[in-house]
Each structure stands twice: as C-alpha cells, then as structure tokens.
C-alpha cells in the first residue's frame, strides 16, 4: 500500500472511530476556549499506532501528544489532528473531521480529511490532484471556485486566542470593506476543504497550527488554488498565518488580508 492509500484509509477508519462517540463526548479544557475530549486522545493514539506499524522510521507530530523523537532532523513527517473542530464535536455540531498530512523534506506530499458526519473523504497527492469520495460514491476531482471578483467572494476567517481581538476585528473589517462575505465554522481543515471544493473562495487565519492545515493546504493547491508558504521557517512546529484562495482572486485577496501567497 502506498502512502496515499494508507493515508486515506487511516483517515476514514479514524473518522469512524471519532464518530462513534459523537453526541456524548467526555470534555476537558486545555485552556480558554480550547477544549479536548477523550476521543481526541484515543483517535490520535489510534493513528500514531497505525503509522508506527507501517512506517516506523517516519516522524509524527500530533496536536495532543506532540512530536516524536527526531522530528527536527526528520525528512518524512506525518502531521495529525485527531479531531479538527473539537469545539463543534463537543457541542454535537456535525462540522469536524480527522486530518492527516504527510510532508517530505518540508513539502506537503499526501493528505486526507475525513468528515464522518457527511461521509466525505477528501484526499490529495502532490501532482495527482485533489479528490472527494462522498457517501460511498466514486471519487470526483475537486476544483476551486471560478469566482473572479471580491464582491462575489465568500471568505472564511478562522479565529483563535493566539492573536488579539483587535487584530481579528481588523481582518474582518478589511474583508468586508473589500466587498466579500465572511463566515466562521470552527474547523480550519474543513474550511480549506471548502475552498478546494469551490464552496468558498478563501480561507484565512492570523495564526494556525500545522496539524490543522497540513492536509487542507495540499487539497487547495491540488484543486488549482493558491496558498501561502505556510511551512517556511518554524511553520511545522510553531504555526504561521494562513491564506488559501482560488486562483483568480489570489493576488487581490492577499492584498486585502496582508498574507503573501506563493508564486503561482
């Protein structure tokens, strides 16, 4: 089994595991507005064990249990978020997913998201396109939105306490002043999947961690969109700002948001 098939199968299995406790989670707090459930930890252990059996020499970075030994020098790294959208999950809101990304020498190479509430499995491989298998149907290729003007665009704006309220409100003001609609749904990974699927035109956040976006960034790029160089510097371990857009609005939206994109 190649890494893409392994990743998509593992994401689907982990999603089904998480969904088994949906509606009745055991919840605790890691910090203000930072919930964790028992299932977050169980799903991450499940994913780590599968990677360890199949690719024992690869490094792993996860939201709950951190980095495996040797991460700094590793060329092959799995980046996992066992439940992205935990606040939704904890409140029985069916908008969350399992996210598994894989990088080689710092370059996103394989990724998969499983949204078990809607039976959606998103997956991508560098150079192989972005795909969605939905409700047991054959996979279909994803393409970003063809919207070409900001006044027809919808942009999702992720939020966290890692940046100030004033900075977030300034971001929203710039987006609204540019004529865009905005939304926030509580899962960065699924927000990126929406861009890849052409449901929205952009996703941005002033700071996001790599486990929230490693798979989603690859989805957008392989669906014909544009992304910022998230993994530059310490993005893998410390996070970075993020912007992902359709191709036609890339430069305009980057100017509004203030996050430069990679060259097309």
N, C-alpha and C positions, 0 to 999 in steps of 0.2 A: 504494500500500500504506500503510495507517495504521500508527501506531506499535505497536499491539498485534500486528498480523500480522507486522510487521517483527521485533519482539522475539522472538516465539515461533519464527519461522523461523530467526532467527540463533542462538537458544539451542540449537535442535535440531542445526543444522549444526555449531556449536562443540562440542557434546557428542559428536557422531560423530567429529570430529577428535581430541578428547581420548581417546576410547575406542580409537582406532587404535593407541595406544602403551601401553594398559593391560596390565600384566603385565611390562613391560620398560622402565620409566622410567629416565632419567638424572637422578640426585638430587644436590642440594647442600643446604647448610644456610644459612639467613639468620640463625639464632640457635638457642638451646637449644629443642629440640622444635618447631622452625619450619622444616620442610622446604620446598623448592621444586624443581620438576622443570623440565626443558627444555620440557616440554609446557605447563606453566603460562604460560610466557612466549610460546610460539608461539600458544596459544589466545587470550591477551589481545591480541596483535598482530592476529590474525585478526578479532576482534570490533571492535577500535578502527578498523581499516581499513574495515570494513563501515559503521560509524556515520559515519565521516568522509566516505564516498562519498554516503551517503543523507541525512544530517543534518549538514552541515558546520558549521553555526552552533551546534550543541549542544556543551556541555562534557562531558568524560568524566573519571571518577575510577575508577581500577582498582587492584587490590591490588599488582600487580607494577610498573607504570610510573607510578603516582601520578596527579596531576591535570593536566589540560590547562590551557593558559593561560586566564586569565579565569574560573576556577572561582568565585572569591569573589563575582563580580557576576552570574554566570550564572543565568537563570531556568529553563533546561532543562538537566538533568544526567542522564547515563547513568552508572550505578554498577555495575561489573562485577567478578565474581570468576571467573576463568577455570576454576579447579578448586577448589571448596569441599569440603574433606575431603582435602587433599593427602596427609596422613599415611596415610590409608587407601589412596589411589591408589598411593602409593609402596610400599606393602606388599601390593599386589594384593588388597586388600579392596574388594569391589564396593559401596561406600557412599560415593559422591561425586557431585557434579553441577556443571554450569555455572549460574551465577546472573547474571541481567541485570535490573537495576531501572532505572526512569526516574522522575524527580521533576520537577514543575513548581512553581516558587516554594516549594520545600521540602516539597511534598506528594507522597507516593508515588502514582503515577498508572497505571503499567504495570509489569508484572513477569513474568518467565518463568524457570523452572528446568528443566533437562533432566538427568534421571538415565538415562544411556545404558545402564547395566548392566541395567536393568529396563525399558527402553523406556517411560519415564514422562516426559511433558511436562506440567508444571504451568504455568498461566498465569492472570493476573488483570488486570482493568482497573477503575479506581475507578468504582464504581457499576454494574459489569457482572458481578459475581460472580467466584468462583474456580472453575477448571476443571482437569480432568485428562484427557489423552488417553493411553491406555495400550495398548501393543502394537498400534498401528495402528487401534484402535477409535475410534468417535466420542467426542468429549469428553463427560464427565459432570460435573455440577456438584458441587462439594465442600461439605460441611457439617461443622462442628465436632462433637465428641462431645456426647451428651446427658447424660453423667455429671454428677451434681449433688452428690456428697459427696466429700470429700477422701479418705476411706478406700477409695474405689474408683478413685482417680485415679492415673495414671502421669505423671510429670513428668520431662522430660529436662533435665539440668543441664550446660550447656556449661562448659568449663574452659579457662583459658589462664594463662600466667605473668604476665599484666598485673595480676592480683590475687593476694594471698598464699594460701598453702596453708591457713592458719588461717581465712581468710575463706571459702574454698571448703568446708572441712570444717564450718564453722558453718552454711552454707547447706544442706548435705546433712542435717545434724542436724535443722534446723528442718523440713525437708520430711518426713523420716522420722518425727519426733515428731508431725507433723500427720496421720500415717496413710497418706501417699502412698507409692507405689513410685517408684523413680527409675531412670533409665538415662542412659548417655552413649555416643553412637555416633560422634562425631567429625566431624559436619557440621552446623553451625548452620542452614544453608539447608534441608537435608533434615529437620532437627528441627522447623523451622517448618512445612514441608510436611506432616509427620506430624500436627501439631496441626490444620492446615486440613482434612486428610482424615479427622479423627476417630479416628486411630490412637492418639494420646495426648491428654492433657488440658492439657498445658502445656509450654512451653519457657522456660527462664530462663538467664541468664548474667550474671555480675557486670560484665563488660566485653566488648563485641563491636564489631567494626568495621562500618561501613555496608555495605561490599561483601559481607559475609557474610549480611546480613539484609534488604537493601532490597526484594528481590522477595518474600521469605518473609513479611515483615510484612504486605504487601498481600494475600497469599494468605489469611492468617489473618483479617484484617479483612473481606475479601470473602466468606469462608466463614461469617461470623456470629460470629466470635470477638472477643476484646478484646486490645488491645495497649497498651504504654506509649508516651508521646510521645517516641519514640527520636530523632527529628530535631530536637528542641529544642536550643537552644544550639549547641554545636560537634559535635553527633552526626554530621553528614555527614563531617567531616574528621578528628575525633579519637575517634569512637565513644562509646558510652554503655552503661549497663546495659540489659538487655532482659528483658521478660516478655511472653509471648503465651499466652492461655488460651482455653478455651471460654467461652461467655457465662455459664453458670450458676455456674462456680467463680471468676469473675474477682475479686470483692472478697475472698473467703476466701483465695485463693492469693496475691493481692497482699499481704495482711496477713502471711502466712507468710514470703514471700520478702523483703518490705520494699522492693518496687519499685512505685510507684503507677501505676495504669493511666489511660488517657484515659477521660473520661466516656463512657458508652455512647450 
